[in-house]
Amino acid sequence: VTYEPEIARELLTWTLADYDDFDLADADGNNERWDVGYIANIDGSAAGTEGGTADINTTTANQARISVDPDATPTRAAYALKHDEPSLSRFFQVAVDADVTLNAGQASSTLAGLRVAKGDVDSATNFITIARETNSGTNRITAVARFNNIAQTTANFNTTDNAVAFKIERYGNIWNCFYSLTQYPNWRWTKLTQFEDANGDMSNTTSAYLFTESFGAADAQTAIADFDNWKYYIGSGSIDQLLSTFIIGSGTFTTSSATVPADTARTEANDYWNGVLIMPTTGAVINQPRVIVDFANAGGVFTIDPEHPFTAAPAVGYQYV
């Protein structure tokens, strides 16, 4: 049986593989999970060097703030948090909430949004971006892409909402861009556009960025965004992702539960396994990877993402990795 690509995409099951609620403070946003720095502008022009800052859970509680604030001799710049670990999958989704404060006083734009670019470092020639954009004549969400430095057809949706959410989905060489005017946990995704990377220029390794950008037409042309609820999903059929995953532990369940299974033989500290995938390798729920949102040393209890529990409780004696 074969399916048209759009139908096949809808049949794919997405599994939460990583997330960040931005609840651990970091004064400059540069930590083990995120890197910071200037990136190429949304039109592919060279990265700027002015006015970029970032922090996590510092300026705004439980959010990552990214801003570009030009100085008295303003120039254009885009500044970003880059997820430190690139994606090696050809079937994934990244989504995030954004509360934006964008200066609208100039004819040129300020932006804030989500970007996926080729490789482990930013690429000015191969990327997909969906962002909130504002200038003196425009309020919209815009989706922009370049493959092999060739600009793709831009798509736009007019809105004045400043509390939005973005999602970029990869299905092989197809890239879908979505927006939501309601934020997590009430996402209501609308597909803005689809880009086809016919020659596979994006490659198998890509990186995700949360960014703001100012065209730098004036000192006051600031771009600020507070990001939250960053989530990364992989397709259940994504064997390339599974093969690129390291097995860093294994054991046997001593408590049966679909949401809080346990292994009393575990000796690691509290929170040691937070954010890691756990997958039974025997029994009725074999090969169901799930995200650990909390680990407790006492009793070796794994708390599974409550939105995506096991479909049944793994029995005592089931093995896992």
N, C-alpha and C positions, 0 to 999 in steps of 0.2 A: 504494500500500500504506500502510495506517495501522496504528499500534500503540497498545495501551493505554499510559498514561503510565509505569507501572512497567517494562514491557518496553522501551519507548523509552529510558528512563534506563539500563538495563543495556546497550543497544546503543551508547550514546554512548562515544566514546573520550576519555579524559582525558589531557591533556598538561601536564607539569610546567612552570609558567610563572614561578615564583619560589620561593625557599627561603631559610632562614636557619639555620645551625648554631650561631649565637651564639658565634663564636670570635674576634670582635673586641671588645676590652674597652671598656666605657663605664661610668663610675662611677655615673651616674644613669639610664642606659638611654635617654636622650634624644639621638637622633642622626638622621642623614639618613633612615634607614629606619623608625625607631620614634619615636613621641611618648609622653609619659607624662602621667598625670593621673587624677583621680577621675572615676568614672562612676556612673550611676544604679544603684541596688541591684537585685538579682535580681527583686524584686517590683515594680519600677518606681518605688519611692519615690526621693526626691531624693538626689542625690549628697552624700556626706559630705565631711569635710575633715580627717580625723584619721588619723595613723599610717602613711600609705602611703609605701613606698619601692620603688625598682627599680634593678637594675644588670644589666649584661651582662658575662659572663666575668670577674667580679670576686669576688663571694662564692663562687660555684661555677664551676669551670673549664668552659668551653664550654657554659654554660647561662645563661638569663636568669632571674634571681630577682626575684619580685614578692612583697611582703609587706604586710600590714596589722597593725600592732602598737598596739593602743589604749593610751592613757596612763592616769593615775590617775583621770581623770574620763571614762571611756570613752563613745564614741558610735559609731554604726554607720557603716561606710564600705566602699567598694569602690575598689580602685586597679588601674590597668591600663597595659600597654603597648599602644598603638594602632598598627597598621600605617599608615605615613604615607601610602601611596598607596591610595585607595579602589578597590574593584572596580567596574567598569562593566559587568560581564557578568551575564547571567541564568542562566548555566550554569557553575558553578564548585564546587570543593571546597577547604576549608581544613582542615588536620590538624596536630596537634602532640602531642608527648609531655609529660607532666607528672608530676613527683615531688613529692607534696604532704605537708606537715606541718601538720595542722589540729588546733587545740585542741578536745577533745571534752568538756570539763568543764562545759559550760553547757547549759541546756535549749534555748537558741537556737543558731543554726548558724554554722559557718565554712565557706567554700567556696573552690574554685579551679577555673578552667576556661577555656573558649573561648566567645566571644560574637561574633555578627555583628549590627550595628545599622544602621538606615537612615541614609543620608547620610554626609557627611564629618566630622560631629561626632556625639558620642554622642546617642542617642535613648532617652528613658525610656518611650516609648509604642510603639515598633516595634523589636523585637529578638528574637533567638533565642539561647539559652544552653544549653550542656551543661557540667556541672561535677561535680566530686567534692564531696560534702557530708557534714559530720560534726556531730553534737551528742551530748549525753549518752544519747540513745535511738536514734540513727540513724547508720548508715554506708551510704552509697549514692552512685550516680551519678544525677543528676537532669537532666531536660531541661525547660526553661521557655521560653515565648514569649508575646509580646504583639503584637497587630496593632491599630492605631488605639486603643491603650490598653485593649484587651479581652484579658484573660488567657485563654490557651488551656489545654487540658487537660494537666496535668503528667504526665510519665512518669518512673518510677523503676526502678532496678535495685540491689538490695542487694549490697554488697561491702565488704570491709575492705581491699582492695588499695589501696596508696598509690602504686604505680608504674603509671600508666595512660596512655591516649592518647585523644584526642577528635577527632572529625571532624564538620563541618557541611557539608552538600551542598545546593546550590541547583539546582533544575531548574524554571526559570520561576518560578511562584508556589508551588511545592512545596519545602519545606525538610525534609531528612532529617537526623536526629541519630544518630551512631554512637559507640560506645566500643570500645576494645580493652584487654584486660588484659595484653597483651604490647606491647612498644614497638618502634619502628622499629629494624632493618629487618624485624621479625617481626610487623607489624601483622596482627591477625585481627579484622576489623571485625564487630561485631554491631549491627544497626539497633535503636535503642531506641524511636524514634517518628518520626512524620511530622506536620508542621504544614502546613496549607493556608492560604495568605494569599489568600483568595478575591477580595478587592477590590484586591489589588496595593498594599497600604499600604507595603510595604517599599521600593518604587520600584526603579529600575535601579541606583542608586548606593548601595553599602553599604560598611561598614568592619569590619575584624576586630580583635578585642581579646583579649589574654591577661590574665587578672585573678585577683585574690584578693579575698575579702570577709569581714569580720567583723561580726557583729551588734552587737558592742560592749557586751556585757552585763557584762564584767569586764576589768580591766587585763590579765589573762593570756590573754584570748581572741584568740590570734594566728592568722593565716592566712598560710601561706608555701607557695610553689610554685616549683620550678625547672623551667623549660620548655626544651625542646630539639626539634630536627628539625621546625621549622615549615615547612610546604609548602603551596603554592597551585597548584591545578590548574585549567585551563580546559577546557571541552568542545570537541572538535575541530569541532563544528558551530556554535560560538558566533560567528556573524558579527559580532554587536554588539561582542564583545571585539576581534576582528581589526580592525574599522573604527576602534576607539578607540586602536589601537596606533600609536605614532610610529615611522617609519622613520628611524633615526639613523645608518645607514651602509649601504654596499653594496660588493660586490667580486666577484672571480672566484677560485675555488679553484685553487690551484697544486699541492696535494697531495690525493690521493684517499684518503679514509678515512671509515668510518661513525662513528668515535669521536674521531679527532684530525685532522680536515681542516685545511688551512692555506692562507693567502694571504700570500705573501712581500711583497706590496705594502703590507701593514699596517705602520704606524709607531707605533701607540699604545704606551703603557707597559705593563709586566706588570700583569695583573689588570684592565685597563681595561674589558674587555667581560664581566667576571664577572657572572653573574646575568641577562644579556641573552638574549633569544631570537634565534636565527639560523635562517633559513629559505631553502632553495634555491628559486630562481624559474625555473630551467630544468632539464631533464633528468629522469631516472627517479624522483628523490625530490623532485620539485617540491611545494611547499606542505606540507612537513613541518617545522613549527616545533619547535625543540629548544633546551634551556637550555644555555648556556655555563657550565661550572663553573670553568674556568680559561682564561686567555689568556696566552700567552707572546710577548713582543716578538720574541725570537729565532726567526726563521722564520715568524712570524705564525700560531702554532699555536693553534687552538681545541680545547679538551677538552670534549667533549659529555658531559652527564649519562650515566654508564655504565648506568643502569637504563633509559634511554630513548634509545638511539642511533638514527641514521638506519636505515631498513629495508634500505638498501644504501649503498655508498660513492658519494658524489657524485663524478663524474668530473672530472678536470682540465679546466678551461674552463667548468664549470658556474658560473652566476652565483648570488648570494645577497643577501639583505638582512638 
